[in-house]
Amino acid sequence: MRIAIAALLLAGCAAMPAPAPLPKAPQIVCLPCLVQDVSQWLKPCPIEAPKRYTIEEATRVANARRESLLRCNADKAEIAKALKQ
């Protein structure tokens, strides 16, 4: 009986297809190789221009420019810090 069970189990092995080949190893890409000119990241940020010449518009534009430049300079400082590492 044991021989019959072993024969049945081994009979299935011959019908098994060959295992699929393993995939190729992934290619490692260096990020500095892809980014050749990082100076574009450090360009000054654009400044908002007034739409009309009134005192209210001048005040609005001044406040918007200040906030924009503070945000932009903080972003640029982070980028420059990351590039130094």
PDB file of N, CA, C and O in Angstrom:
ATOM      1  N   MET A   1       0.815  -1.179   0.000  1.00  0.00           N
ATOM      2  CA  MET A   1       0.000   0.000   0.000  1.00  0.00           C
ATOM      3  C   MET A   1       0.870   1.259   0.000  1.00  0.00           C
ATOM      4  O   MET A   1       0.608   2.218  -0.726  1.00  0.00           O
ATOM      5  N   ARG A   2       1.903   1.229   0.827  1.00  0.00           N
ATOM      6  CA  ARG A   2       2.789   2.381   0.888  1.00  0.00           C
ATOM      7  C   ARG A   2       3.498   2.603  -0.441  1.00  0.00           C
ATOM      8  O   ARG A   2       3.716   3.741  -0.858  1.00  0.00           O
ATOM      9  N   ILE A   3       3.843   1.544  -1.079  1.00  0.00           N
ATOM     10  CA  ILE A   3       4.519   1.655  -2.372  1.00  0.00           C
ATOM     11  C   ILE A   3       3.571   2.249  -3.406  1.00  0.00           C
ATOM     12  O   ILE A   3       3.999   3.032  -4.253  1.00  0.00           O
ATOM     13  N   ALA A   4       2.303   1.893  -3.353  1.00  0.00           N
ATOM     14  CA  ALA A   4       1.315   2.424  -4.299  1.00  0.00           C
ATOM     15  C   ALA A   4       1.120   3.923  -4.087  1.00  0.00           C
ATOM     16  O   ALA A   4       1.000   4.671  -5.058  1.00  0.00           O
ATOM     17  N   ILE A   5       1.087   4.368  -2.845  1.00  0.00           N
ATOM     18  CA  ILE A   5       0.929   5.808  -2.553  1.00  0.00           C
ATOM     19  C   ILE A   5       2.162   6.569  -3.023  1.00  0.00           C
ATOM     20  O   ILE A   5       2.044   7.637  -3.624  1.00  0.00           O
ATOM     21  N   ALA A   6       3.330   6.028  -2.753  1.00  0.00           N
ATOM     22  CA  ALA A   6       4.570   6.680  -3.179  1.00  0.00           C
ATOM     23  C   ALA A   6       4.637   6.748  -4.695  1.00  0.00           C
ATOM     24  O   ALA A   6       5.079   7.755  -5.247  1.00  0.00           O
ATOM     25  N   ALA A   7       4.207   5.699  -5.375  1.00  0.00           N
ATOM     26  CA  ALA A   7       4.215   5.682  -6.837  1.00  0.00           C
ATOM     27  C   ALA A   7       3.249   6.726  -7.385  1.00  0.00           C
ATOM     28  O   ALA A   7       3.565   7.395  -8.368  1.00  0.00           O
ATOM     29  N   LEU A   8       2.095   6.877  -6.777  1.00  0.00           N
ATOM     30  CA  LEU A   8       1.131   7.890  -7.225  1.00  0.00           C
ATOM     31  C   LEU A   8       1.677   9.306  -7.023  1.00  0.00           C
ATOM     32  O   LEU A   8       1.507  10.169  -7.884  1.00  0.00           O
ATOM     33  N   LEU A   9       2.329   9.540  -5.886  1.00  0.00           N
ATOM     34  CA  LEU A   9       2.878  10.869  -5.611  1.00  0.00           C
ATOM     35  C   LEU A   9       4.022  11.210  -6.572  1.00  0.00           C
ATOM     36  O   LEU A   9       4.116  12.338  -7.054  1.00  0.00           O
ATOM     37  N   LEU A  10       4.870  10.250  -6.840  1.00  0.00           N
ATOM     38  CA  LEU A  10       6.007  10.486  -7.735  1.00  0.00           C
ATOM     39  C   LEU A  10       5.562  10.599  -9.186  1.00  0.00           C
ATOM     40  O   LEU A  10       6.249  11.238  -9.984  1.00  0.00           O
ATOM     41  N   ALA A  11       4.459  10.014  -9.544  1.00  0.00           N
ATOM     42  CA  ALA A  11       3.974  10.073 -10.922  1.00  0.00           C
ATOM     43  C   ALA A  11       3.596  11.500 -11.291  1.00  0.00           C
ATOM     44  O   ALA A  11       3.722  11.886 -12.453  1.00  0.00           O
ATOM     45  N   GLY A  12       3.141  12.278 -10.343  1.00  0.00           N
ATOM     46  CA  GLY A  12       2.777  13.659 -10.620  1.00  0.00           C
ATOM     47  C   GLY A  12       3.985  14.554 -10.861  1.00  0.00           C
ATOM     48  O   GLY A  12       3.843  15.594 -11.505  1.00  0.00           O
ATOM     49  N   CYS A  13       5.154  14.196 -10.376  1.00  0.00           N
ATOM     50  CA  CYS A  13       6.343  15.038 -10.520  1.00  0.00           C
ATOM     51  C   CYS A  13       6.794  15.117 -11.973  1.00  0.00           C
ATOM     52  O   CYS A  13       7.303  16.157 -12.391  1.00  0.00           O
ATOM     53  N   ALA A  14       6.628  14.073 -12.745  1.00  0.00           N
ATOM     54  CA  ALA A  14       7.085  14.079 -14.130  1.00  0.00           C
ATOM     55  C   ALA A  14       6.231  15.019 -14.976  1.00  0.00           C
ATOM     56  O   ALA A  14       6.717  15.538 -15.980  1.00  0.00           O
ATOM     57  N   ALA A  15       4.982  15.252 -14.602  1.00  0.00           N
ATOM     58  CA  ALA A  15       4.103  16.108 -15.383  1.00  0.00           C
ATOM     59  C   ALA A  15       4.257  17.593 -15.020  1.00  0.00           C
ATOM     60  O   ALA A  15       3.655  18.446 -15.673  1.00  0.00           O
ATOM     61  N   MET A  16       5.039  17.910 -14.007  1.00  0.00           N
ATOM     62  CA  MET A  16       5.215  19.301 -13.574  1.00  0.00           C
ATOM     63  C   MET A  16       6.028  20.071 -14.613  1.00  0.00           C
ATOM     64  O   MET A  16       7.030  19.556 -15.110  1.00  0.00           O
ATOM     65  N   PRO A  17       5.610  21.305 -14.952  1.00  0.00           N
ATOM     66  CA  PRO A  17       6.403  22.114 -15.883  1.00  0.00           C
ATOM     67  C   PRO A  17       7.659  22.640 -15.187  1.00  0.00           C
ATOM     68  O   PRO A  17       7.739  22.694 -13.959  1.00  0.00           O
ATOM     69  N   ALA A  18       8.603  23.013 -15.984  1.00  0.00           N
ATOM     70  CA  ALA A  18       9.844  23.560 -15.434  1.00  0.00           C
ATOM     71  C   ALA A  18       9.530  24.895 -14.748  1.00  0.00           C
ATOM     72  O   ALA A  18       8.650  25.619 -15.213  1.00  0.00           O
ATOM     73  N   PRO A  19      10.214  25.235 -13.670  1.00  0.00           N
ATOM     74  CA  PRO A  19       9.932  26.494 -12.986  1.00  0.00           C
ATOM     75  C   PRO A  19      10.294  27.689 -13.880  1.00  0.00           C
ATOM     76  O   PRO A  19      11.211  27.616 -14.697  1.00  0.00           O
ATOM     77  N   ALA A  20       9.572  28.757 -13.709  1.00  0.00           N
ATOM     78  CA  ALA A  20       9.828  29.967 -14.491  1.00  0.00           C
ATOM     79  C   ALA A  20      11.163  30.561 -14.066  1.00  0.00           C
ATOM     80  O   ALA A  20      11.536  30.488 -12.895  1.00  0.00           O
ATOM     81  N   PRO A  21      11.889  31.152 -15.024  1.00  0.00           N
ATOM     82  CA  PRO A  21      13.177  31.748 -14.647  1.00  0.00           C
ATOM     83  C   PRO A  21      12.960  32.962 -13.740  1.00  0.00           C
ATOM     84  O   PRO A  21      11.938  33.643 -13.829  1.00  0.00           O
ATOM     85  N   LEU A  22      13.913  33.214 -12.890  1.00  0.00           N
ATOM     86  CA  LEU A  22      13.829  34.355 -11.984  1.00  0.00           C
ATOM     87  C   LEU A  22      13.969  35.659 -12.766  1.00  0.00           C
ATOM     88  O   LEU A  22      14.694  35.696 -13.761  1.00  0.00           O
ATOM     89  N   PRO A  23      13.300  36.719 -12.348  1.00  0.00           N
ATOM     90  CA  PRO A  23      13.440  38.000 -13.044  1.00  0.00           C
ATOM     91  C   PRO A  23      14.837  38.568 -12.832  1.00  0.00           C
ATOM     92  O   PRO A  23      15.519  38.232 -11.863  1.00  0.00           O
ATOM     93  N   LYS A  24      15.250  39.431 -13.748  1.00  0.00           N
ATOM     94  CA  LYS A  24      16.567  40.053 -13.628  1.00  0.00           C
ATOM     95  C   LYS A  24      16.568  41.010 -12.444  1.00  0.00           C
ATOM     96  O   LYS A  24      15.528  41.542 -12.057  1.00  0.00           O
ATOM     97  N   ALA A  25      17.734  41.216 -11.885  1.00  0.00           N
ATOM     98  CA  ALA A  25      17.859  42.135 -10.753  1.00  0.00           C
ATOM     99  C   ALA A  25      17.553  43.553 -11.217  1.00  0.00           C
ATOM    100  O   ALA A  25      17.899  43.911 -12.343  1.00  0.00           O
ATOM    101  N   PRO A  26      16.914  44.371 -10.383  1.00  0.00           N
ATOM    102  CA  PRO A  26      16.601  45.740 -10.795  1.00  0.00           C
ATOM    103  C   PRO A  26      17.873  46.562 -10.975  1.00  0.00           C
ATOM    104  O   PRO A  26      18.880  46.330 -10.306  1.00  0.00           O
ATOM    105  N   GLN A  27      17.809  47.513 -11.882  1.00  0.00           N
ATOM    106  CA  GLN A  27      18.949  48.386 -12.130  1.00  0.00           C
ATOM    107  C   GLN A  27      18.914  49.531 -11.126  1.00  0.00           C
ATOM    108  O   GLN A  27      17.879  50.173 -10.945  1.00  0.00           O
ATOM    109  N   ILE A  28      20.027  49.781 -10.486  1.00  0.00           N
ATOM    110  CA  ILE A  28      20.115  50.867  -9.510  1.00  0.00           C
ATOM    111  C   ILE A  28      20.521  52.137 -10.252  1.00  0.00           C
ATOM    112  O   ILE A  28      21.532  52.167 -10.954  1.00  0.00           O
ATOM    113  N   VAL A  29      19.712  53.189 -10.084  1.00  0.00           N
ATOM    114  CA  VAL A  29      19.957  54.447 -10.773  1.00  0.00           C
ATOM    115  C   VAL A  29      20.349  55.496  -9.744  1.00  0.00           C
ATOM    116  O   VAL A  29      19.692  55.644  -8.714  1.00  0.00           O
ATOM    117  N   CYS A  30      21.402  56.207 -10.025  1.00  0.00           N
ATOM    118  CA  CYS A  30      21.879  57.261  -9.134  1.00  0.00           C
ATOM    119  C   CYS A  30      21.127  58.545  -9.447  1.00  0.00           C
ATOM    120  O   CYS A  30      21.136  58.994 -10.592  1.00  0.00           O
ATOM    121  N   LEU A  31      20.474  59.147  -8.453  1.00  0.00           N
ATOM    122  CA  LEU A  31      19.685  60.358  -8.673  1.00  0.00           C
ATOM    123  C   LEU A  31      20.520  61.527  -9.188  1.00  0.00           C
ATOM    124  O   LEU A  31      20.067  62.221 -10.098  1.00  0.00           O
ATOM    125  N   PRO A  32      21.723  61.783  -8.653  1.00  0.00           N
ATOM    126  CA  PRO A  32      22.502  62.898  -9.215  1.00  0.00           C
ATOM    127  C   PRO A  32      22.822  62.708 -10.697  1.00  0.00           C
ATOM    128  O   PRO A  32      23.071  63.684 -11.405  1.00  0.00           O
ATOM    129  N   CYS A  33      22.817  61.473 -11.169  1.00  0.00           N
ATOM    130  CA  CYS A  33      23.045  61.243 -12.598  1.00  0.00           C
ATOM    131  C   CYS A  33      21.860  61.729 -13.418  1.00  0.00           C
ATOM    132  O   CYS A  33      22.040  62.181 -14.549  1.00  0.00           O
ATOM    133  N   LEU A  34      20.646  61.644 -12.865  1.00  0.00           N
ATOM    134  CA  LEU A  34      19.458  62.067 -13.581  1.00  0.00           C
ATOM    135  C   LEU A  34      19.275  63.576 -13.534  1.00  0.00           C
ATOM    136  O   LEU A  34      18.799  64.174 -14.499  1.00  0.00           O
ATOM    137  N   VAL A  35      19.646  64.190 -12.431  1.00  0.00           N
ATOM    138  CA  VAL A  35      19.483  65.625 -12.269  1.00  0.00           C
ATOM    139  C   VAL A  35      20.836  66.263 -12.527  1.00  0.00           C
ATOM    140  O   VAL A  35      21.717  66.241 -11.668  1.00  0.00           O
ATOM    141  N   GLN A  36      20.997  66.829 -13.713  1.00  0.00           N
ATOM    142  CA  GLN A  36      22.302  67.359 -14.082  1.00  0.00           C
ATOM    143  C   GLN A  36      22.476  68.809 -13.668  1.00  0.00           C
ATOM    144  O   GLN A  36      23.577  69.206 -13.286  1.00  0.00           O
ATOM    145  N   ASP A  37      21.421  69.612 -13.734  1.00  0.00           N
ATOM    146  CA  ASP A  37      21.541  71.021 -13.420  1.00  0.00           C
ATOM    147  C   ASP A  37      20.607  71.357 -12.273  1.00  0.00           C
ATOM    148  O   ASP A  37      19.415  71.586 -12.480  1.00  0.00           O
ATOM    149  N   VAL A  38      21.152  71.387 -11.060  1.00  0.00           N
ATOM    150  CA  VAL A  38      20.337  71.684  -9.889  1.00  0.00           C
ATOM    151  C   VAL A  38      20.250  73.181  -9.629  1.00  0.00           C
ATOM    152  O   VAL A  38      19.519  73.605  -8.734  1.00  0.00           O
ATOM    153  N   SER A  39      20.974  73.986 -10.388  1.00  0.00           N
ATOM    154  CA  SER A  39      20.930  75.432 -10.160  1.00  0.00           C
ATOM    155  C   SER A  39      19.546  76.004 -10.439  1.00  0.00           C
ATOM    156  O   SER A  39      19.192  77.055  -9.905  1.00  0.00           O
ATOM    157  N   GLN A  40      18.761  75.323 -11.271  1.00  0.00           N
ATOM    158  CA  GLN A  40      17.396  75.805 -11.541  1.00  0.00           C
ATOM    159  C   GLN A  40      16.543  75.778 -10.288  1.00  0.00           C
ATOM    160  O   GLN A  40      15.581  76.539 -10.180  1.00  0.00           O
ATOM    161  N   TRP A  41      16.878  74.913  -9.335  1.00  0.00           N
ATOM    162  CA  TRP A  41      16.117  74.856  -8.090  1.00  0.00           C
ATOM    163  C   TRP A  41      16.405  76.060  -7.209  1.00  0.00           C
ATOM    164  O   TRP A  41      15.587  76.423  -6.364  1.00  0.00           O
ATOM    165  N   LEU A  42      17.566  76.683  -7.402  1.00  0.00           N
ATOM    166  CA  LEU A  42      17.990  77.758  -6.519  1.00  0.00           C
ATOM    167  C   LEU A  42      17.761  79.138  -7.125  1.00  0.00           C
ATOM    168  O   LEU A  42      18.264  80.130  -6.597  1.00  0.00           O
ATOM    169  N   LYS A  43      17.018  79.219  -8.213  1.00  0.00           N
ATOM    170  CA  LYS A  43      16.700  80.508  -8.812  1.00  0.00           C
ATOM    171  C   LYS A  43      15.778  81.291  -7.887  1.00  0.00           C
ATOM    172  O   LYS A  43      15.029  80.705  -7.107  1.00  0.00           O
ATOM    173  N   PRO A  44      15.834  82.613  -7.977  1.00  0.00           N
ATOM    174  CA  PRO A  44      14.921  83.414  -7.152  1.00  0.00           C
ATOM    175  C   PRO A  44      13.463  83.146  -7.524  1.00  0.00           C
ATOM    176  O   PRO A  44      13.150  82.821  -8.670  1.00  0.00           O
ATOM    177  N   CYS A  45      12.600  83.285  -6.558  1.00  0.00           N
ATOM    178  CA  CYS A  45      11.170  83.084  -6.784  1.00  0.00           C
ATOM    179  C   CYS A  45      10.555  84.304  -7.452  1.00  0.00           C
ATOM    180  O   CYS A  45      11.021  85.422  -7.231  1.00  0.00           O
ATOM    181  N   PRO A  46       9.526  84.119  -8.257  1.00  0.00           N
ATOM    182  CA  PRO A  46       8.869  85.264  -8.889  1.00  0.00           C
ATOM    183  C   PRO A  46       8.158  86.130  -7.848  1.00  0.00           C
ATOM    184  O   PRO A  46       7.711  85.654  -6.804  1.00  0.00           O
ATOM    185  N   ILE A  47       8.076  87.402  -8.172  1.00  0.00           N
ATOM    186  CA  ILE A  47       7.450  88.362  -7.264  1.00  0.00           C
ATOM    187  C   ILE A  47       6.167  88.865  -7.904  1.00  0.00           C
ATOM    188  O   ILE A  47       6.146  89.195  -9.089  1.00  0.00           O
ATOM    189  N   GLU A  48       5.112  88.921  -7.129  1.00  0.00           N
ATOM    190  CA  GLU A  48       3.817  89.370  -7.641  1.00  0.00           C
ATOM    191  C   GLU A  48       3.852  90.857  -7.986  1.00  0.00           C
ATOM    192  O   GLU A  48       4.433  91.663  -7.260  1.00  0.00           O
ATOM    193  N   ALA A  49       3.224  91.200  -9.097  1.00  0.00           N
ATOM    194  CA  ALA A  49       3.161  92.592  -9.554  1.00  0.00           C
ATOM    195  C   ALA A  49       1.768  93.158  -9.287  1.00  0.00           C
ATOM    196  O   ALA A  49       0.791  92.410  -9.250  1.00  0.00           O
ATOM    197  N   PRO A  50       1.676  94.474  -9.100  1.00  0.00           N
ATOM    198  CA  PRO A  50       0.356  95.079  -8.874  1.00  0.00           C
ATOM    199  C   PRO A  50      -0.499  95.052 -10.129  1.00  0.00           C
ATOM    200  O   PRO A  50       0.011  95.123 -11.248  1.00  0.00           O
ATOM    201  N   LYS A  51      -1.808  94.947  -9.926  1.00  0.00           N
ATOM    202  CA  LYS A  51      -2.738  94.936 -11.059  1.00  0.00           C
ATOM    203  C   LYS A  51      -3.230  96.344 -11.384  1.00  0.00           C
ATOM    204  O   LYS A  51      -3.591  96.641 -12.523  1.00  0.00           O
ATOM    205  N   ARG A  52      -3.239  97.205 -10.367  1.00  0.00           N
ATOM    206  CA  ARG A  52      -3.594  98.610 -10.583  1.00  0.00           C
ATOM    207  C   ARG A  52      -2.790  99.422  -9.571  1.00  0.00           C
ATOM    208  O   ARG A  52      -2.257  98.866  -8.610  1.00  0.00           O
ATOM    209  N   TYR A  53      -2.705 100.678  -9.774  1.00  0.00           N
ATOM    210  CA  TYR A  53      -1.844 101.517  -8.949  1.00  0.00           C
ATOM    211  C   TYR A  53      -2.662 102.308  -7.930  1.00  0.00           C
ATOM    212  O   TYR A  53      -2.959 103.489  -8.114  1.00  0.00           O
ATOM    213  N   THR A  54      -3.011 101.612  -6.853  1.00  0.00           N
ATOM    214  CA  THR A  54      -3.713 102.254  -5.746  1.00  0.00           C
ATOM    215  C   THR A  54      -2.989 101.893  -4.454  1.00  0.00           C
ATOM    216  O   THR A  54      -2.178 100.968  -4.411  1.00  0.00           O
ATOM    217  N   ILE A  55      -3.300 102.643  -3.409  1.00  0.00           N
ATOM    218  CA  ILE A  55      -2.655 102.379  -2.122  1.00  0.00           C
ATOM    219  C   ILE A  55      -3.058 101.011  -1.591  1.00  0.00           C
ATOM    220  O   ILE A  55      -2.226 100.283  -1.049  1.00  0.00           O
ATOM    221  N   GLU A  56      -4.337 100.659  -1.745  1.00  0.00           N
ATOM    222  CA  GLU A  56      -4.795  99.353  -1.271  1.00  0.00           C
ATOM    223  C   GLU A  56      -4.084  98.216  -2.003  1.00  0.00           C
ATOM    224  O   GLU A  56      -3.687  97.222  -1.396  1.00  0.00           O
ATOM    225  N   GLU A  57      -3.932  98.380  -3.316  1.00  0.00           N
ATOM    226  CA  GLU A  57      -3.253  97.345  -4.111  1.00  0.00           C
ATOM    227  C   GLU A  57      -1.782  97.257  -3.729  1.00  0.00           C
ATOM    228  O   GLU A  57      -1.218  96.165  -3.667  1.00  0.00           O
ATOM    229  N   ALA A  58      -1.162  98.400  -3.474  1.00  0.00           N
ATOM    230  CA  ALA A  58       0.246  98.399  -3.059  1.00  0.00           C
ATOM    231  C   ALA A  58       0.419  97.674  -1.729  1.00  0.00           C
ATOM    232  O   ALA A  58       1.379  96.926  -1.546  1.00  0.00           O
ATOM    233  N   THR A  59      -0.489  97.889  -0.824  1.00  0.00           N
ATOM    234  CA  THR A  59      -0.432  97.206   0.470  1.00  0.00           C
ATOM    235  C   THR A  59      -0.637  95.702   0.296  1.00  0.00           C
ATOM    236  O   THR A  59       0.089  94.897   0.881  1.00  0.00           O
ATOM    237  N   ARG A  60      -1.625  95.332  -0.507  1.00  0.00           N
ATOM    238  CA  ARG A  60      -1.878  93.911  -0.745  1.00  0.00           C
ATOM    239  C   ARG A  60      -0.675  93.226  -1.392  1.00  0.00           C
ATOM    240  O   ARG A  60      -0.273  92.136  -0.985  1.00  0.00           O
ATOM    241  N   VAL A  61      -0.106  93.886  -2.410  1.00  0.00           N
ATOM    242  CA  VAL A  61       1.038  93.302  -3.117  1.00  0.00           C
ATOM    243  C   VAL A  61       2.240  93.198  -2.186  1.00  0.00           C
ATOM    244  O   VAL A  61       2.962  92.201  -2.221  1.00  0.00           O
ATOM    245  N   ALA A  62       2.465  94.211  -1.358  1.00  0.00           N
ATOM    246  CA  ALA A  62       3.599  94.166  -0.427  1.00  0.00           C
ATOM    247  C   ALA A  62       3.464  93.006   0.550  1.00  0.00           C
ATOM    248  O   ALA A  62       4.431  92.295   0.820  1.00  0.00           O
ATOM    249  N   ASN A  63       2.268  92.823   1.073  1.00  0.00           N
ATOM    250  CA  ASN A  63       2.047  91.705   1.999  1.00  0.00           C
ATOM    251  C   ASN A  63       2.185  90.354   1.293  1.00  0.00           C
ATOM    252  O   ASN A  63       2.764  89.416   1.840  1.00  0.00           O
ATOM    253  N   ALA A  64       1.653  90.266   0.089  1.00  0.00           N
ATOM    254  CA  ALA A  64       1.755  89.011  -0.671  1.00  0.00           C
ATOM    255  C   ALA A  64       3.198  88.704  -1.025  1.00  0.00           C
ATOM    256  O   ALA A  64       3.625  87.551  -0.952  1.00  0.00           O
ATOM    257  N   ARG A  65       3.957  89.731  -1.411  1.00  0.00           N
ATOM    258  CA  ARG A  65       5.375  89.522  -1.745  1.00  0.00           C
ATOM    259  C   ARG A  65       6.162  89.057  -0.528  1.00  0.00           C
ATOM    260  O   ARG A  65       6.994  88.155  -0.624  1.00  0.00           O
ATOM    261  N   ARG A  66       5.900  89.668   0.593  1.00  0.00           N
ATOM    262  CA  ARG A  66       6.630  89.291   1.812  1.00  0.00           C
ATOM    263  C   ARG A  66       6.364  87.825   2.163  1.00  0.00           C
ATOM    264  O   ARG A  66       7.301  87.063   2.402  1.00  0.00           O
ATOM    265  N   GLU A  67       5.109  87.438   2.194  1.00  0.00           N
ATOM    266  CA  GLU A  67       4.767  86.045   2.520  1.00  0.00           C
ATOM    267  C   GLU A  67       5.353  85.073   1.503  1.00  0.00           C
ATOM    268  O   GLU A  67       5.884  84.023   1.865  1.00  0.00           O
ATOM    269  N   SER A  68       5.250  85.434   0.234  1.00  0.00           N
ATOM    270  CA  SER A  68       5.769  84.568  -0.825  1.00  0.00           C
ATOM    271  C   SER A  68       7.277  84.405  -0.725  1.00  0.00           C
ATOM    272  O   SER A  68       7.803  83.300  -0.864  1.00  0.00           O
ATOM    273  N   LEU A  69       7.963  85.504  -0.486  1.00  0.00           N
ATOM    274  CA  LEU A  69       9.417  85.437  -0.394  1.00  0.00           C
ATOM    275  C   LEU A  69       9.885  84.689   0.853  1.00  0.00           C
ATOM    276  O   LEU A  69      10.867  83.949   0.803  1.00  0.00           O
ATOM    277  N   LEU A  70       9.195  84.878   1.953  1.00  0.00           N
ATOM    278  CA  LEU A  70       9.552  84.125   3.154  1.00  0.00           C
ATOM    279  C   LEU A  70       9.398  82.627   2.935  1.00  0.00           C
ATOM    280  O   LEU A  70      10.269  81.844   3.315  1.00  0.00           O
ATOM    281  N   ARG A  71       8.276  82.228   2.314  1.00  0.00           N
ATOM    282  CA  ARG A  71       8.046  80.809   2.012  1.00  0.00           C
ATOM    283  C   ARG A  71       9.078  80.285   1.032  1.00  0.00           C
ATOM    284  O   ARG A  71       9.628  79.199   1.212  1.00  0.00           O
ATOM    285  N   CYS A  72       9.332  81.061  -0.001  1.00  0.00           N
ATOM    286  CA  CYS A  72      10.266  80.639  -1.044  1.00  0.00           C
ATOM    287  C   CYS A  72      11.683  80.517  -0.488  1.00  0.00           C
ATOM    288  O   CYS A  72      12.386  79.548  -0.776  1.00  0.00           O
ATOM    289  N   ASN A  73      12.095  81.490   0.300  1.00  0.00           N
ATOM    290  CA  ASN A  73      13.443  81.438   0.868  1.00  0.00           C
ATOM    291  C   ASN A  73      13.603  80.265   1.821  1.00  0.00           C
ATOM    292  O   ASN A  73      14.674  79.662   1.885  1.00  0.00           O
ATOM    293  N   ALA A  74      12.562  79.938   2.556  1.00  0.00           N
ATOM    294  CA  ALA A  74      12.623  78.767   3.434  1.00  0.00           C
ATOM    295  C   ALA A  74      12.765  77.492   2.607  1.00  0.00           C
ATOM    296  O   ALA A  74      13.532  76.600   2.968  1.00  0.00           O
ATOM    297  N   ASP A  75      12.026  77.403   1.497  1.00  0.00           N
ATOM    298  CA  ASP A  75      12.149  76.238   0.617  1.00  0.00           C
ATOM    299  C   ASP A  75      13.537  76.136   0.021  1.00  0.00           C
ATOM    300  O   ASP A  75      14.116  75.051  -0.032  1.00  0.00           O
ATOM    301  N   LYS A  76      14.078  77.265  -0.431  1.00  0.00           N
ATOM    302  CA  LYS A  76      15.416  77.277  -1.029  1.00  0.00           C
ATOM    303  C   LYS A  76      16.478  76.889  -0.005  1.00  0.00           C
ATOM    304  O   LYS A  76      17.434  76.187  -0.333  1.00  0.00           O
ATOM    305  N   ALA A  77      16.309  77.345   1.233  1.00  0.00           N
ATOM    306  CA  ALA A  77      17.263  76.981   2.270  1.00  0.00           C
ATOM    307  C   ALA A  77      17.249  75.480   2.528  1.00  0.00           C
ATOM    308  O   ALA A  77      18.302  74.875   2.731  1.00  0.00           O
ATOM    309  N   GLU A  78      16.069  74.878   2.522  1.00  0.00           N
ATOM    310  CA  GLU A  78      15.972  73.431   2.707  1.00  0.00           C
ATOM    311  C   GLU A  78      16.634  72.681   1.555  1.00  0.00           C
ATOM    312  O   GLU A  78      17.319  71.682   1.774  1.00  0.00           O
ATOM    313  N   ILE A  79      16.434  73.157   0.341  1.00  0.00           N
ATOM    314  CA  ILE A  79      17.035  72.514  -0.823  1.00  0.00           C
ATOM    315  C   ILE A  79      18.561  72.628  -0.749  1.00  0.00           C
ATOM    316  O   ILE A  79      19.272  71.647  -0.963  1.00  0.00           O
ATOM    317  N   ALA A  80      19.058  73.828  -0.445  1.00  0.00           N
ATOM    318  CA  ALA A  80      20.497  74.033  -0.349  1.00  0.00           C
ATOM    319  C   ALA A  80      21.097  73.161   0.747  1.00  0.00           C
ATOM    320  O   ALA A  80      22.194  72.625   0.588  1.00  0.00           O
ATOM    321  N   LYS A  81      20.383  73.020   1.854  1.00  0.00           N
ATOM    322  CA  LYS A  81      20.864  72.164   2.950  1.00  0.00           C
ATOM    323  C   LYS A  81      20.928  70.706   2.504  1.00  0.00           C
ATOM    324  O   LYS A  81      21.880  69.996   2.826  1.00  0.00           O
ATOM    325  N   ALA A  82      19.923  70.268   1.769  1.00  0.00           N
ATOM    326  CA  ALA A  82      19.914  68.880   1.288  1.00  0.00           C
ATOM    327  C   ALA A  82      21.016  68.625   0.275  1.00  0.00           C
ATOM    328  O   ALA A  82      21.581  67.532   0.239  1.00  0.00           O
ATOM    329  N   LEU A  83      21.330  69.617  -0.549  1.00  0.00           N
ATOM    330  CA  LEU A  83      22.375  69.446  -1.553  1.00  0.00           C
ATOM    331  C   LEU A  83      23.767  69.392  -0.935  1.00  0.00           C
ATOM    332  O   LEU A  83      24.672  68.779  -1.501  1.00  0.00           O
ATOM    333  N   LYS A  84      23.945  70.026   0.217  1.00  0.00           N
ATOM    334  CA  LYS A  84      25.255  70.014   0.882  1.00  0.00           C
ATOM    335  C   LYS A  84      25.555  68.674   1.510  1.00  0.00           C
ATOM    336  O   LYS A  84      26.720  68.348   1.736  1.00  0.00           O
ATOM    337  N   GLN A  85      24.522  67.882   1.802  1.00  0.00           N
ATOM    338  CA  GLN A  85      24.736  66.588   2.472  1.00  0.00           C
ATOM    339  C   GLN A  85      25.294  65.571   1.548  1.00  0.00           C
ATOM    340  O   GLN A  85      25.531  64.433   1.953  1.00  0.00           O
TER     341      GLN A  85
END
